[in-house]
């Protein structure tokens, strides 16, 4: 599985898929390792949640663990990986694709929020929601999952995570922060902020982020140290870096305690839209961008399908808990962002599992697959028919069908049944 | 280096040493890996200390990290290692030797303290000091050092740590706890404790210790699961266990903040005696016990010298921070135990480094070694002569020599010079 170059990319998406479907190569991802990886991540998150719920670790004590994770373990991990990063292996078209996808989703969320939101807080909403939809939990949750999926097939994909994360942090987050600062400036109009002041605050905020800071330090050291960590230091850095995974997931669980209680009915729609943007629009745009850009720039690449699948998986990664920290810093939209973070984290697990399984379908043997798919679609249609009949019955019995929106829905449902 | 059996143990210690000195085998320990390992441990401890000193993590926040380390990461590490432990590899004579050595030091410290201490708190002092002198920081500090020294030569030594630690916790600590309970019972004479009540409290205290608890659970699972962790769970347990090392050392550094300030002049002598017992008596007794017991029971063992050296290194491990937790629980002798823990941790690093280097000397080529030793001893004698002259000059000039104790010391120094 170490050399997956035993098939050649021909041209365009469909041909490649068909070729692969009949070819004897195994799946691009190690799907059987995904379940233990998801269990690892969500098991440790659950441990943290239980520890927080049972008051073994109070909210203030949790900050100690959070500081250790974000200020020591994560910088060590980033430094180590930036120094040993092999820039020769990187397919830059992939990075461009993910970047374009992130910018697209960012602008989309930003513009929609600015159009819809009430004028008194629309800038902060636009900024924070756009950050919410684009910044993913790359290191604590993303890395072990990519590791499980691609360690044995495409180990070079692991380092893309380290390259994509800072780009998002350095290009998109500043725009979001700037929008929040504009909001604050409008609310506190007695403060004489000018646009230069906002710029300064934003740049400072970005550089204070330990991820951005350590990636810059790491890239400088990459060239200064000649792509390897001095042997005297390597044990020290490994010691800190190895402790990141478990501690970060545990801390993620701790931060989730009591967040869903903050959820109100008003924020429901916003939340659903945001989570859709993060977990559905983002992965699809990522995948399509790779399909478009990778063909244009780098059409001789042998592992194009696998790359676009990886972009999809990358897109599904849930929102990072640091977004909740930003929301807390500006004291704006805290309840939407925190509960959204929790919900997107738990929704991402089944989406990732099902989508990773679906993405390997084109690589399976076609004839049993067709039978399997017909079987599955028959089952799904029966379940949805029962669901539809049940819903229509409830609507008719509760006599809400004569209200206007419910009438539309009822007609839609009846059309579905037939 | 994987098969160190290319020399045969002959009989007795000296012959074996001489044989090895001329033999072409490398040293038993990878001494060049010790320095990075020590740097790793003390570097991370220093990071924790700096974080605590700079108030990045307050004392109450540190408890969150401590709870994560002791209640989640360490149990996972112990469970994993007890399940995969290979009992067939274990040289039981080594475990007996270390146990006898620990009991010896425990009884020695206990009896001496009971004889010397004032009657109003001698039981608690005896109990806590004896625990202090025998319980070592096996997992956070000991494991990475043994790993660095023996990973490539005797990897089976690593699992001895997991076997020795619970023995000490289950046999010796209860006696210490019982002494503390006796003290508490005498102080609060209105409470009608009987000896059965003390026994119950002590057993509960021991079982509540996460190390003891998880080792018992781990041994049961070892036989129930057939010596391997189910693949579904292994990622989850690895994730938590891997985060132990860095987080535990960082927490150790955090607990050290402000401890040395508690040190008073009265506790100085006690402290020096205790640290001598832990860092000097303990390793020597450990080494001698292996020399005695391993020859008697297991004289065909091929790696006897290496085993007695390992016992010495094991003895030097500093006192565990959990002893400070016990002292806090009984609210007795807190300042001696905490500052002793800090001092013994920092003293253990040079002692370990120098002693590991000295232990490899018998394995070196003899002729350059003799020249080297003469050179070193000449240098040391010059330095000590200068030091002696300086001290005598200071004593004479400060006119303290006519007081009785100083007069004795002066005569001793003059005798040294000649």
Interface residues (C-beta under 8 A of the other chain):
Chain A: X35 X36 X37 X39 X40 X41 X43 X44 X47 X51 X56 X57 X58 X60 X61 X62 X63 X64 X65 X67 X68 X71 X72 X73 X144 X148 X231 X232 X233 X234 X235 X236 X238 X239 X240 X241 X242 X243 X244 X245 X246 X247 X249 X250 X254
Chain B: X35 X36 X37 X39 X40 X41 X43 X44 X47 X51 X56 X57 X58 X60 X61 X62 X63 X64 X65 X67 X68 X71 X72 X73 X144 X148 X231 X232 X233 X234 X235 X236 X238 X239 X240 X241 X242 X243 X244 X245 X246 X247 X249 X250 X254
